[in-house]
Amino acid sequence: MSSQEIEVLVVGAGQAGVAMSAHLTERGIPHLVLERDRIAERWRSGRWDSLVANGPAWHDRFPGLEFDDVDQDGFAPRSASPTTSSPTPP
C-alpha cells in the first residue's frame, strides 16, 4: 500500500466543499476532497421539489459560474444550474 502526505483535506463535496476545492485549485494548493457518496449527492436527491436557493443567485453559485436564466438578485429554482463562466477574483 502506498501513502502520500497531503496538507489540505476538504471534508464533504457539497457546494461549500466543491467551491473550496475550486479556490484551492486556482491557487495551486494541492488538496484532497472526501465525500461519502457521489459528489453533491444530497444536493441532487435529498431535497424537496419546492426547494429554491437560500439566497440570491449572485450568492448561491459555484466559483467561476453564474446562472444564465435567473436574475442575479432572484432566487434560482431547483431546475436551474450555474453554467456561464464569470470572472473569479484572484
KAQUI-V438459 format. One line per field, one symbol per residue. psi: psi as a letter, one per 30 degrees, with the letter a starting at -180 (. if undefined). burial: 1 if it has 9 or more other C-alpha atoms within 8 Angstrom, else 0. A space follows every 10 residues. Layout:
psi=???
burial=???
//
This chain:
psi=kllkkkfkkk jkhaeeeeee eeeeeeggjk lkkkkfakkg eeeefhllef kllfllefei llkgllkegk kfflkklefk kkfkklkkk.
burial=0000000011 0111001111 1111100001 1011100001 1000000000 0010011001 1101111001 0100111101 0101000000
//
